[in-house]
Amino acid sequence: MSDRSVISLFREEELPRYDLSRTPALVRLLDDRLPDADDDLWRRWGSFQSEFLDWTRDRAGVSPEYVAESIARLAELFEYRGPLEGDVLDVGGGWGLLRRWWQAGGDSFFVVHDPALERFLSGPPPLYRELYSGALERPMTFVAGFGEELPYRDAAFDEFVCAATLDHALDPQRVLVEGRRCLKPGGRALVILHCAGFSGEERTLRRPFGVRLGSALRHPLRSLKRLLRGSKDPHLHHFTVEGLVALMEEAGFTGVEVRPYGEGSGARAFIALKA
């Protein structure tokens, strides 16, 4: 077993900005604001982030069938692409569920970089603990922070993953540029996102009515709160396939491949190789 530490992935000048007392499980950002964020945009992002956390709490009550279907879709994608390997940077990865498809080496790291510290501290709900048990048993370091400003060395990671995240980011293009910077030469990228399609194709972010009704019956107080609050889209951005491919190419990714997954879903996987 190597004596290598996850701290070795960080730029030395960035370390004073973090609380390292709970390493390797948690690296906590001391100032939980992106330093150069515009005040109005920051307030807007904070509002959307609160909505997103409420949305994820509601989604935590989905049925086993819904979670199993999501796992099946991801399994099909990773069967096509191959597993995650080596040091992985999962920006916006929450609970780090994609560790299920990670071939962890003896000295490799899976780093989740995410601003939603609450999700890490509270942990996934029982259903996710059950269905992702193999993933959750694998090592992970959660780093609290923003994808727009990654503290890691250039060419530090073998894989860059960004799943269902760019539509919540302050600056999606900056997240992609930073992710590319942190990739080793020949490293791989995987972006998973709901998009509008190539030619006006319709997409739906809402869950099927039966799933939403089941969640409402299981969690009536939560559902009443959502009804009183109003149905607000928790996504800060929306993308077309062409638009997101262009952003990835502008960030320096090459070999971008678009792959639909899940029948009837607006989700797409964007598989890229770094130049």
Buried (B, 14 or more C-beta within 10 A) or exposed (E): EEEEEBBEBBEEEBEEBBEBEEBBEBBBBEEEEBEEBEEEEBEEBEEBBEBBBBBBBBBBBBBEEBBEBBBEBBEBBBEEBEEBBBBBBBBBBBBBBBBBBBEBEEEBBBBBBBBBBEBBEEEBBEBBEEBBEEBBEEBBBBBBBBBBBBBBBEBBBBBBBBBBBBBBBBBBBBBBBBBBBBBBEEBBBBBBBBBBBEEEEEBEEEBEEEBBEBBBEEBEEBBEEBEEEEEEEBBBBBBBBBBBBBBBBEBBBEEBEBBBBBEEBBBBBBBBBBE
